[in-house]
Amino acid sequence: MRFETRAVHAGREALLPTGDVAPPLHLSTTFERDPAGRPRGGHTYIRESNPTQSQLETALAELEGGEAALVFASGMAAGIALLQALEPGAHVVLPEDVYYGFRDAAHEFLPAWGLRAQFTDTAEPAALRAAVGDGTRVVWLETPSNPQLRITDIAGSARLAREAGALLVVDSTFATPALQRPIEHGADVVLHSATKYMGGHSDVQGGALVFARRDALHDRVARIRHLLGAVLSPFNAWLVLRGLRTLSCRMATHSANALALARALAAHEAVAAVHYPGLESDPGHTLARAQMERFGGMLSFRVRGGREAALAA
C-alpha cells in the first residue's frame, strides 16, 4: 500500500467498532470501570491515555514504521521528556544547527539534571565521530535542520551511535514521514513537532516520539508524560489526525513551491545564499536524494548584507 493511502487510513484499527470513517473525538477526562474495578474500555484517566490520543499514536507508529508512539502537548515537550528519561551523567551530542528551544534547554536545564550536552557539526561524519565518546547515550540529529536545512546521514550516524552504545534520535519535523522515515535508516526514536506540517493548518500544537521498539525507554518516557502531565489534548490529537489525511498532497505542493522559490531566489542578485537541499548546488543535495523521497517545503536564505531568514513555501 502506498504511503498516501496509509496516511488516510492509519490508526483506523484503534477505533471502537462503530464504523466511523472520520476519527471521532473523545473528550471524556475519566472512564468507567466494571464492578471489579477494571477499565471497561482500556482507559482510566485522560492524563494517562484516551481513545483519540491512542488512535493518533497508532497512526504515527504505522506511518513511521515504529512499534510505538507517544504524543505530547508540543514538540519541545516530547523532546524534553526523552531527555528526562536519561540517567544522570549521560552525554548528549546535539547538532550545531539544532532547534533553538533545545539549544536553550541544553544550556539552562540539562546541567541541573546531571546531563552533559555537546554541540557539533553532525552533518560532518568526522566531527560527529570525534564528539561521540564512552559516556554518550544519545546522538541527536535534526535533518533537515532548522533553519539552515542541513542534511545529515542518518544511516551512517546510526552505525556510529550503535558502536558507542548510544541511541540515535532524529528530529524529522521538516520532512514528516511523507518524505523521510528515519527508522528505516537505523534511528531508534523519531521526534516531531506536529504543530508544523503534520497539523498543517496553523491551528494545533502538538509533538510526538515514535519508537523503533516498544521497550523500557518507551515505558520510561510514557511514565514521565503520565506523571509530569505534558499530554496532548483530545481535540489537538483529533486535529493532527485530520492533518495526516492530507499530509502527502500538502507536502508534494510545499516541495514544488519551495523548489520554484529557491530557484528564483538563487537567481536574484540581492540574495547571497539559498539553503535548500532540492537545489543541485546545495551541499546536502545528493544525500537528501538518497534518504528523502521528495524535498520539504522549508527553505532559508540570506540577503546580501542582511540576516538569514526562513520561509514555509
C-alpha positions in Angstrom: 0.0 0.0 0.0 1.4 3.4 -0.9 2.1 5.9 1.8 -0.5 8.3 0.6 -3.2 5.6 1.1 -1.8 4.6 4.5 -1.8 8.2 5.7 -5.6 8.3 5.1 -6.4 5.1 6.9 -3.6 5.0 9.6 -4.9 4.3 13.1 -8.3 3.0 12.0 -7.8 -0.2 13.9 -7.7 1.8 17.1 -11.3 2.9 16.6 -14.2 1.5 18.5 -16.2 -0.9 16.3 -18.7 1.8 15.3 -17.7 2.0 11.6 -16.5 5.7 11.7 -14.8 6.8 8.5 -13.7 10.1 10.1 -12.0 9.8 13.5 -14.4 10.5 16.4 -13.4 13.0 19.1 -13.4 11.6 22.7 -13.5 14.4 25.2 -14.1 12.5 28.4 -11.5 13.0 31.1 -12.4 9.9 33.1 -13.7 6.5 32.1 -16.0 3.9 33.6 -14.8 0.8 35.4 -16.7 -2.5 35.7 -17.8 -3.9 39.1 -14.4 -5.4 39.6 -12.7 -2.0 39.1 -11.3 -2.8 35.7 -11.5 -0.1 33.0 -14.3 -1.0 30.6 -12.5 0.4 27.5 -8.9 0.2 28.5 -8.7 3.9 29.6 -8.8 5.3 33.1 -7.9 9.0 33.1 -7.0 11.4 30.4 -3.5 12.2 31.7 -2.6 8.6 31.2 -4.5 7.8 27.9 -7.6 8.5 25.9 -9.1 7.0 22.8 -8.3 9.8 20.4 -4.7 10.1 21.6 -4.3 6.3 21.2 -5.6 6.5 17.6 -3.1 9.1 16.7 -0.2 7.2 18.3 -1.2 4.1 16.4 -1.3 6.1 13.2 2.1 7.7 13.7 3.8 4.4 14.6 2.4 2.9 11.4 3.4 5.8 9.2 7.0 6.0 10.6 7.5 2.2 10.7 7.9 2.1 14.5 6.5 -0.3 17.1 5.0 2.5 19.3 4.5 6.3 19.6 3.7 8.8 22.3 2.2 12.2 21.7 2.7 15.3 23.7 1.5 18.9 24.2 4.3 20.2 21.9 7.4 19.1 20.1 9.5 20.6 22.9 7.6 18.6 25.5 8.3 15.4 23.5 12.0 16.0 23.2 12.4 17.1 26.8 10.6 14.0 28.1 13.0 11.9 26.2 16.0 13.7 27.7 14.4 13.4 31.2 14.4 9.6 30.7 18.2 9.5 30.6 20.3 8.6 33.6 22.3 11.4 35.3 25.8 11.6 33.8 24.7 10.8 30.3 26.4 12.7 27.5 24.2 14.0 24.7 25.5 15.1 21.3 23.4 17.8 19.6 23.7 19.5 16.2 25.2 22.9 15.9 22.1 23.9 14.0 19.7 22.3 16.5 16.3 24.0 17.0 16.8 27.0 19.4 14.5 25.6 22.0 16.6 22.5 22.5 19.8 24.6 22.5 18.4 26.8 25.2 17.2 23.8 27.2 20.6 22.2 26.9 22.2 25.3 28.5 19.6 26.1 31.1 18.3 22.8 32.3 20.4 19.8 31.3 23.2 20.6 33.7 20.8 20.7 36.6 19.6 17.2 35.6 23.1 15.8 35.5 23.3 15.6 31.8 26.1 16.8 29.6 25.4 18.4 26.2 27.9 18.9 23.4 27.2 20.7 20.1 28.9 19.6 16.9 28.5 19.6 13.2 26.6 16.4 12.9 26.5 16.8 9.1 30.2 16.2 9.0 30.9 12.5 9.9 34.4 13.2 11.2 33.1 15.9 13.6 30.4 13.6 14.8 32.7 10.7 15.4 35.1 13.0 17.4 32.2 14.1 19.6 30.9 10.7 20.5 32.5 9.0 23.5 32.1 6.3 26.0 29.6 8.2 28.0 27.4 9.2 25.1 23.9 8.0 25.4 22.1 10.0 22.8 23.2 11.2 19.3 20.6 13.8 18.3 20.1 14.7 14.7 18.0 17.3 13.0 17.7 16.6 9.3 16.7 18.7 7.6 17.8 21.2 10.3 16.1 24.3 11.4 16.7 26.9 10.0 19.6 26.1 7.6 18.2 22.8 6.2 21.4 21.0 6.7 21.2 17.3 5.8 22.8 14.6 8.0 23.5 11.0 7.0 21.0 9.0 9.2 22.3 5.5 8.4 26.0 6.5 9.0 25.1 8.2 12.2 23.1 5.2 13.3 26.1 2.9 12.9 28.3 5.3 14.8 25.8 5.6 17.7 25.4 1.9 17.8 29.1 1.3 18.1 29.1 3.7 21.1 26.1 2.1 22.7 24.1 5.3 22.2 20.6 5.9 20.9 20.1 7.8 17.6 17.3 10.3 17.9 16.2 12.1 14.7 14.1 15.3 14.7 12.3 14.8 11.4 9.8 17.6 11.8 10.6 19.3 8.5 10.4 16.2 6.4 7.5 14.3 8.1 7.1 10.6 7.3 5.7 11.6 3.9 9.3 12.4 2.8 11.6 10.7 5.2 11.3 7.7 7.6 14.4 7.7 9.8 13.6 4.3 11.5 14.2 2.7 8.1 17.7 4.1 8.1 18.5 2.9 11.7 17.1 5.6 14.0 15.9 4.5 17.4 13.5 7.4 18.1 11.9 9.9 15.7 10.8 13.3 17.1 8.2 15.5 15.5 6.7 18.9 16.2 3.2 18.1 15.0 2.5 21.8 15.1 4.2 22.2 11.8 3.4 20.1 8.7 1.5 17.3 10.4 -1.1 19.6 11.7 -0.8 21.6 8.6 -3.4 24.4 9.3 -1.6 26.6 11.9 -4.3 25.8 14.4 -2.9 23.0 16.6 0.1 22.5 18.8 1.5 19.0 19.5 4.5 16.8 19.5 5.4 13.1 19.1 8.0 10.5 19.7 8.0 7.4 17.5 10.0 4.4 18.9 11.6 1.8 16.7 10.9 -0.6 19.6 8.3 -0.7 22.4 10.9 -1.2 25.1 12.0 0.1 28.5 12.8 3.5 27.1 9.3 3.9 25.7 7.8 2.8 29.0 10.0 5.3 30.9 9.0 8.2 28.7 5.3 7.2 29.0 5.7 7.2 32.8 7.3 10.7 32.6 4.4 12.0 30.5 1.8 10.5 32.8 3.3 11.9 36.0 4.5 15.3 34.7 1.5 15.9 32.6 2.7 17.1 29.2 -0.2 15.3 27.4 -1.8 16.2 24.1 -5.5 17.2 24.4 -8.0 15.0 22.6 -9.1 17.9 20.4 -5.5 18.6 19.4 -5.0 14.9 18.7 -8.1 14.9 16.5 -6.7 17.9 14.6 -3.4 16.2 13.9 -5.3 13.1 12.7 -7.2 15.4 10.4 -3.8 16.8 9.1 -2.4 13.3 8.5 -5.1 12.6 5.9 -3.9 15.4 3.7 -0.2 15.2 4.6 1.0 13.6 1.3 -0.7 16.0 -1.1 0.3 19.1 1.1 4.0 18.0 1.3 4.1 17.5 -2.5 2.8 21.0 -3.1 5.0 22.5 -0.4 8.0 20.9 -2.1 7.1 22.0 -5.6 6.5 25.6 -4.3 9.8 25.6 -2.3 11.9 24.5 -5.3 10.4 27.2 -7.5 11.0 29.8 -4.9 14.5 28.5 -4.2 15.4 28.7 -7.8 14.0 32.2 -8.1 15.9 33.4 -5.0 19.2 31.8 -6.2 19.0 33.8 -9.4 18.3 37.1 -7.6 21.2 39.5 -7.4 20.2 40.6 -3.9 20.4 37.1 -2.4 23.8 35.9 -1.3 22.9 32.3 -0.5 20.0 29.9 -0.6 19.8 26.8 1.7 17.6 24.3 0.1 18.5 20.6 -0.5 16.4 20.5 -3.6 18.9 22.7 -5.4 21.7 20.7 -7.1 24.1 23.4 -5.8 23.2 22.6 -2.1 25.8 20.6 -0.2 23.2 18.3 1.1 21.5 17.6 -2.3 22.9 14.2 -3.0 22.4 12.9 0.5 18.9 14.3 0.6 18.0 12.5 -2.6 19.3 9.3 -1.1 17.3 9.4 2.1 14.3 11.6 1.3 11.6 10.8 -1.2 11.0 14.4 -2.0 12.1 17.7 -0.5 10.4 19.6 2.2 8.7 22.9 1.9 11.0 24.9 4.1 13.9 26.9 2.8 16.2 29.5 4.2 18.1 32.3 2.5 20.5 35.1 3.3 20.1 38.6 1.8 23.3 40.4 0.9 24.3 42.5 3.9 21.4 41.1 5.9 20.4 38.3 8.2 19.3 34.8 7.5 15.5 34.1 7.2 13.3 31.0 6.9 10.2 30.6 4.8 7.5 28.0 4.5 6.6 27.7 0.9 
